Amino acid sequence: MGKHIVLYNPQARKGQRTTDASLSLLSIAAMPYQEGYKIYYVNSSDVDAASKVIEYAKGALCVGFTVLTSYQIVDAIKVSQEIKKNYPDVKIVWGGWHPSILPEQTIAHEAIDIIVIGQGQRAFGEIVDALNNGGDLDKVKGIAYKKGGKIQRTEPRPFEDLNNFPPLPYDLVEQETNLMKDAGRNGTHTIFYFTSQGCPHRCRFCADPLVYKHHVSMLKPEKVIADIEYFLKRYNIDGVQCVDTNFFVDEKRVLEICKGLIKRKIKIKWECMNGRTTHLLRLSKETWESLKEVGLSYFLVGAESGNDETLKYIQKDTTVQDMINLTVKCKEYGFSLRYIFMLGLPPNPDSKDSYSVQIKKEWDALVNIINRILSISRSHTFHFVIYTPYPGAPLYEISKQNGFKEPKSLEEWGAFSLEQANTPWMPQKYVSLADQLNELYIPFLTGSVYTKLEKYGLLGKVAKIAMLPLHGMVLLRWRIRFYALPFEYIMMKLSKKAGHRLFLSS
């Protein structure tokens, strides 16, 4: 084929290298890889990653970046500019969530030549072929690019069935450093994998509907089974971290996958099986039992809120009682749940209450649902996040109306952090309480703080005994709902800064 392609997975956080393999990059690499193009894949975790990308860029057809709205923008801009400085004729191609959501602002940057908008597998393959053969980018659907100093945007690309694309070329990734990881209860040799793309639902905090237009495509059961068999033989895996947005949309497919794995006597550990309460509650007894048999131990569920009024506001299309029913069902079949809750949604304009009353109700409802779930079983875990205004999501405009300052440039979006509160309407008290839930209350309420001490042997046993009085104080605070002067939380923060790891997040 002559010229080659370079793909780079930028840093997601400043100073922290991205160690996980980018399934997005592997997806867009699949078609060029099948056609015989030479591809260099670089993760930000690689030694001298940026230097490698610039070195490989010499003589390349293009350098592709996957970019989320985060620090990835900063790293991607920096590397793109260096490539342009050294090799002005090499085309820079950006894809991923941020270019798909804010295409005009992204393509306007001087260091970027082409962006992919939406599903990228076939679009990137056609870009590569056009660059290699002198073809016209006008014919590539779903992109924006520069021509004669002017920005051109082609017609939208229809959402395509995942089964039309080749398997992901995992061999491009250095397995031991980027592909596998010690995932604890999910095994010691885990592969990242997805079996579907898109989401059919309408949650108002999510930008997925803007990118995929409520479409969803799922790999056929036989393809999933064949992939798992290949991973076992090629990489000797003992676990799969499945990153589907909604794995359980089609129960028939789920059951066929399970039956196929059972027939082949394949049992591995599955992690991050994302499901909605309504989907999981519809599963038959046969499906529940089959999921257990193939090695699934817990589900990841975006609960979002313990308040039915809030669930209606964000169009979650589920109820608090659904969560309770699912918790009971999981106890019956021996599964655990990891519930994700969200605090700090923008004020509901249809509510008769002031925002101070709204968020107080939200907090009280959250405490109540945690107590109800733990009264059924203490095997479940929780994680709490602060709502982030994400461009393209329906709640984004409401966020701007309530004081959120929208970044005005690509560089400003690079300073935008998904891990910091971007909610000016939210009192700092509740921002702190969300962190206290993750760092203090939930570890003691579920007992996970002790589980994590077990690996320290005798030292862990001593620490466990020493923490019993603290445990009692934390439980008392929780029971009487007294959160002022949280000295236990302050102690935990100070101990972390000093390098002590006795208190770990759930």
N, C-alpha and C positions, 0 to 999 in steps of 0.2 A: 504493500500500500504506500510505501514511501514515508510521508510525514506521519507524525504521531500526535497523540492527544495527552493533555495533562489535566488531572482532576484534583482539586484541593478542598479539604474539609477544614474551614477556618476555626479559630478559637471561639468557643461559645462564651467564655468569661475571661476577663483580663487576668493574665498571669496563670491561667489554668488551661492546660492543654486538653483538647478533645480526644479522649482515648477510644471512644466507641466508634466502630466503623459506620460510615454514613450510608445507610440503605438508599437514600436519595441519589447519591452519586453512583452507587453500584447499579441502581435502576437505569439511569440514563446511559451508563456504560455498556449495558447489555447488548444493544443492537450493534454499535461500532465494534465491540469485542467479537461478536459472532461473525461480522464481516471481515475480520482479520486486521483491524487497526491495532497498532501498538499503543498501549495505554499505560501511563504512569499515574498511580494513585498515591497521594500524599495526605497523611493525617497531621493535624497540628501537634499531635503527641510525638511525632517522629523527631529524631535529633536533627537540629538545623532545618526544620520543616520549610520555612520560608525560602531559605537558600536553595533547598532542593527544588522547590517549585520553579524558581527563577532559572536555575541551571537546566532543568528539563524543558523549560519554555523555549529554549533556543531551537529554531527550526520547526516548532510545533504548528499544527493547523489551528489550534485554539487551546486556551486554558479555561476550564470550567470550574465554577464555584457554586456551592450550595449555601444559601444565605437566609438565616432566620432573623427576625427583628430582635437584635441583641448585639453584643460586642462582636459577633461574627462580621458585622458590617465594617467595623473599624479595621479588623485584621484583613478582610477581603479587599478593602480599598487600598491599604498599604501595599499588599502584595501585587495587586493589579497595577498600581502606579509604578512599582519597580519593574514589572515586566514591560510596561509601555516605555519606560525610560531606556531599557536595554534593547528591547525588540519591538519597535513601534508597529511592525506589520503583523504581529501575532494577535489574533482576535481574542478578546476577553468576553467570556459568556457567563452571565449570572443567571441562576435559577433558584427556585425554592419559594418559601412563603413571602418574604419581603418583596422581591421583584414582582410576584404575582399579585400582591395586594396594592402596591404603589408603583405601577410600571412606569408612568411618565416621569416621576421624580428620579427613579433609579436609572433609567436609560439616559437621562440628561447628564449624568456624571461623565466627565471627560475621559475617565479611565475605562469606561465600559462600552463595548461595541454592540453587544447583542444580549437581550434578556429573553428567557422563556417564561411564558405566562400560563400558569396552571400545570396540567399533567405534562411531564417533560420527556417521557421515554422515547416516543417517536419523533417529537419535535427536535430533540438534540441529535438524534441519529440523522435526520434530514439536514440539519445545520452542518454537521460534519461532512456529509456527502457533498453538499453544495460548495463548501469551502475547498474540498479536495478536487472537485471536478469543474470548478469555475461556474457553478450553477447560480441561479437567481434566488436570493433569499425571499423575494416577494411571494414565492410559491410555498414557502414553509408556513403553515398555519400556527397561530398561537405564539407569535414572537413579536418583539419590537427591536429595531436595529437602526444604525446610522448609515445613511447613503448620501454621499456628496455634502456632508455636513448637516444634513437634515434627518430628523427622526421619522422613521416609517413604522407603521404598525399593521400587521397582517390580520386577516379575519380570524376570529376565534377558532380554536381547535376543539372539535367534539370530544367528549370524554370517551375513552376507549377501554375495551375489555382487557383486564390484566392478562388473561390467558393468551392474548395475541403476541405477547412479548417473550423473548428468550429468558431463561433462568438468570438470576443475578450472578455475575462473575466474581464469586467470593475469592477466587484465587488471586485477584488483584491486590488483596489485602494481606498484610503480614499477620497471620492468624494469631500468634501468641501475644502480640503487643496490641493489636487493634480489634481483633474479632472475639476472642475469648476473654472471660474474666471469672474471678471467683465471686459467684453470686450468692454465696451463703446457702440458704435452703433450696436454692434453685440449681445446685450442683456446682462443680468446680471448673467445668469446661462447657461454657454456654455460648450459644450462637444467637445473634440478633436476626430476626426474621419477621416478615409480614405476609399475611395471606389475603389481605384485602386493602382497598384504597377508597377513600371517600367516606361520607356519612350521610344517611338519609334524613337526619333529624334537624331541628330548627332552633337550637339553643341560642339565645340572643347575645351571649357573651363570646361566641365562637365565630371565627372568620372562615371556617371550613366551607360554609354554604357559598361564600363569595368565590372561593377558588374552585370548588368541585360542583357547585350548583345542585347540591343535594343528591348527586349521583353516587353510587357505590358499585364497585366491581370486586368480585371475590374469585380467588383461584379455585379451580375445580378440586374436589377431594383427592382425585388420583394424582394431581400435580403436587399437592401438599405432602401426601404420603411419599411420593417419589423423592421430593426434596429432603424430607427427614431421613429417609434411607441413605441418600447420598451424603448428608452431613455426618451420619454415623460412620460410614465407611471412610469418608475422606478426611474428616477432622476429629473423629473419635469423641463426639460430644456426649455429654450426659444431661444437658439441659437446653431449653429453648426459651429465649425472652421474646415473646410475641408482642409486637408494637402496633397491632391493628387498633384503629379507633373504636371499632365495634366488632368483635369477633363473633358474637352470637346473633347477628341479624337473621341468619337463615339456619334454623335448628336442623333441618334435614341435612345440610352440608356438614354441620358440626358432628352429627351422629355418624355420617358416612366416614368422616375423617377418623373418628374414634374407632369405629369397627374395622377400618383398614389397618390401623396401627395394632389393634388387638389381634387381628388375624395373623399379622406378621410378627407377633410377640415383641413389639417395640414398646418399651416403657421407659420414658425419660421424665425429667422434671420440667414442668411448664411454669413460666412466670409471666406476670403482667398481662394476664388474659382479661382484657378490658370488656366489660359488659354493662348494659343498662339494667336497672332493676326490673323493668317491664319485660325485657327479653328473657332474663334469667328465670323469672317467675313462670314463664310459659313453658319451660323445659319439662319434658316428660320424665318419669321415673327412670326409664331406660337410658335417657341421655345423661341424667345425673350420675347414674351408676357407671356408665361408660367413661365419663370424664374422670371419675375417681380411678378407674382401672388403668387409664393411660398415663397417670402420673400427675394430674392437676391437683394442686393443694389449696390454692386460694385465687380469688377473683379481685380485680381492681375495678372499683365502682365510683364514678363521679356522682356523688350524692348532692353536692353543691350547697344544700341548705336543709335545715330541720324545720323550716317554716313553709307550710303549704301555700301561703300567700306569695312568698318569694319564688317558690318553684313555678307558680303560675306566671309571675312577672317575667321570669327568664325563659318561659316556654320550655321547661324541662319535660313536660308531659309525663310526670310521675308524681307520686305523693309520699308523704312521710310514712303512711301505713304500708306502702310498697316496700320501704326500707326495712320496716319491722318484719313483714312477712318473709322477705328475702333472708333476713338474719335467722329467723326460725328455720327456714328451709335449709340453709347452709349447716346449721347445727344438726339437723336430721341426717344429712348425708356426710358430715364430717369435713366440711370445707371451712376455710377462714376467708374473711373479707378484709380488704384494705379500702376504707372509705376516704374519699377526698372531699373536703368541704371548703367553701369559699366565703370569705368575709370581705366587706367593703364594696359591695355593688353600689352603683350610683343610685341616688334617691329615686324611688318609684314615683313618677309624676301622677299616677292614678290613685295613690294612697292618700287617705284623708289625714294621716299622721305626719307630724314633722319628722325630719330626718333623725333627730336625736331619739325620738320614740321608735322609729323604724329599726335603727341599729340596735337599740336596747332589746326590742322584741326578737331580733335576729340572734343576738347573743344568748338570750334566755332559751330560745328554741334549740339552739345548738347544744347547750348544756343538757337540756332535757333529752334530746335524741341520743347523745352519747351515753347518758345514764340508762336509757331504755335498751340500747343495743348491748351494753355491758352486763345488764341484768339478765340477758338471754345467754350470752357467752362472752368470756373474756379472751377468747382466742383471736378476736378481731383487732385490727390496728387502724389508726386514723392519721391523716395528714391534713394540715390546714394551710391554705394559701390566701394571699391578699389578691383580690380581683385586679387584673391588669387591663386597662383600656387598650384593645387591640384594633388597629385600623382595619376596616372592612366589616367588623362585627356590628350588629344593630345597636348595641348599647354604647358604641363608641361616640355617637353624636350626643347622646344624653350625658356622657362623661364630659365632653367639651362644654356643654351648657352649664355644667356644675363646677367649672374651674380647671379642668384638665388642660394643660398647655401643650398643644400638639407640636412636636418637633417640625421645623420648617425646612430641613435639608437632610440629605442622606447621612451626612456626618453627625447631625444632631440625633438621628435615629440610632446611630451607633452607640451613643451614650445612654440610650434608653435601656433600662434593666428590667427584665421580667421578674427579678427577685427582690426588688425594692418597691415600696408602696408608691404608686403613682395616682393616689386617690386623695386629692386635697380636701374633699368633703368629709373624710373619715377621721374622727378624733384619734390622736396618737395613742390614747389609752387602749383602743381596740387593736391597733397595729401591734402594740406590745403584748396584749393578751393572746393574739394569734400565735406569736412566737413562744409565749409561755406554755400554750397547749402542746406545741410540738416538742419543746425542750424539757418541760417539767411535769405537767399534769398527766399527759397520756402515758409517758414511760412508767409512772408510778401506778396509775389506774389500771393499766394492762399487765404490769409486772415485767414489761420488756426491758426495763433498766437492769433487772437482775439477770435476765437471760444473757444480756451482753457482757455481764461480769464473769460468766462461767468460764470463758476462754482464758481468764487470768489466773486460774488455779487457786492456790492458797490465798494469794493477794486478793483475788476476787471474792473469796468467802469472807475474808476479814472486812472488806469494803461493804459487803452486803449487810453484815451485822451492824457496822457503824452507821449505815444509812437507815436502819429501822426507825429511829426517832424522827428523822427527817420525813420518812414515808408517812408516819402518823400525822405530822403537821400538814403535809401536802393534802392528805385525804380530808383532814378537818377543814382546811380552807375550801376545798372543793365542795364539801357537804354543806357548809354554811354560806357558800358563795361570797367569801371575803377575799378579794384579790389585791387590796391595798398593801403597800409596803412589802412587796414580794422579796424578802431577804433571801429566801431559798433560791429563787431565780437569779438574783444578783450573785449569790455565791457560785452558782453553776457557771455563769458567764465569766466570772473572774477566774475560776478554776480552768476553764477552757483556754483563756488567754495565757495562763501560766503553763499550759501544755498538759494539764491533767485531763484524763478522759473517763472519769467516773460517771459523768452525766452525759449520755449520748442521746441524740434525737431519735424519735421513734421511726 
